[in-house]
């Protein structure tokens, strides 16, 4: 199925029920036409990071189902799979063969061998300055020692968790692996491939090893050359200053709108619409918009859209207004991997306030691009403190496991019912044509008027909203579709 201009659900295979069959049932029985696509978070056998340390891309984790279950979803929804282009598990065939056979292994060039990488740069490298320059996720050099079966040791590049060993994307053996894996994903129904952590994939001496230009474009182009004949698209994942996604978008790729979440929070906390209006005018159409994902709420993504003072204000308000949001939940004591993200559900970030939450989703729907809705957000889920505390994993505050019974109960809540109604309308409205236009006005400091129109100018949807009062009205071709009054009337 080709990509459609319809809202995409982001979910784990075991978060809406126990497995993929349950996810499919939830979509058909409880969600209906509010969702047109599904981003299935990693469903392969994995040894860590909730699937993001894949050990074998050729199989579906048996706990979730099998390829038939994935393909059945693909018959009704366009699908996105994750490909961790930067790393793979220590339990992978590649790592285990290398560990066993060392330089006799066919995978001896599959990983980035730290000492050999720096030896090419000259003697006595890396220096402390070299290590300090690296854009790191750790407070030390991004390495992990491997002990081979012959008793010798060396270090491999290891950007993320202990189970996630970096791949040398420029080696012939890795290129072969990338090609066969991507082709297999498309064969099983993937219409989009999310390149997880791709900005870390290229390493080069004398750089910070993050989004290294021009080499990163070579890597992206190689992936595009594999997928284009298969009619599949790429969604590179990157949390950084909006100018980097803009570069990617300018090259014709889909991108994420990770600036919208914090910009929307600032708007609803302050009641001021000027910065949201500025961002909506700047945003590209070929993107997927988000308010929430399986990670935290990004802060750095909104830099220079919001001023530093506005980012600080929004961050502090999040802790004041948010329900059960504490700074410690986004700290090292709860295994937070990114100091520039705040761990909370989006609903709880808005104080579990139905009116504010529905308005945030209305803003997302009217933004340029295709909406992505995280499964917890689709059900207006509150922070799961019990799961957080039982695991001491900060991001688990936003990773509640819903039973089928819970889902059936949650969709009856007015805020969820209205969100589903909003998405269903958005999916069918021709006014949101990605080839169409958007105009944005701010009649007062607290109000905003957003107009979406199709390419031919025959269909028009107009949002009029007041961010201070959390009120809105949506009118399509002269007819009222939804207003904030709908929430109070339920």
Secondary structure, DSSP 8 states (H G I E B T S, - for coil): ----SS-EEEE-TTSBSSSHHHHHHHIIIIIGGG--EEEE---SEESSGGGTSEEETTS--TTT--HHHHHHHHTTSEEEEEE-TTEEETTSHHHHHHHHHGGGSTTTTTB-BHHHHHHTT-TT-S-HHHHHHS--SSSS-SEEEEE-TTS-EEEEE--SSTTEEEB-TTSHHHHHHHHHHHHHHHHTTEEEEEETTGGGS---TTS-SSS-TTHHHHHHHHHHHHHHTTT-EEEE---S-HHHHHHHHHTT-BEEE-SHHHHHHHHHHH---HHHHHHHHH--SSEEE-S--SS-EESGGGBTTB-HHHHHHHHHHHHHHSTT--GGGGSGGGT-S-TTEE---HHHHTTT-HHHHHHHHHHHHHSSSEEEEEHHHHTT----HHHHHHHT-GGGGG---B-HHHHHHHTTSHHHHHHHHHHHHHHH-GGG-TTSEEEEE-SSSSEEEEEEE-TTS--EEEEEEETTTTEEEEEETTEEEEETHHHHH-
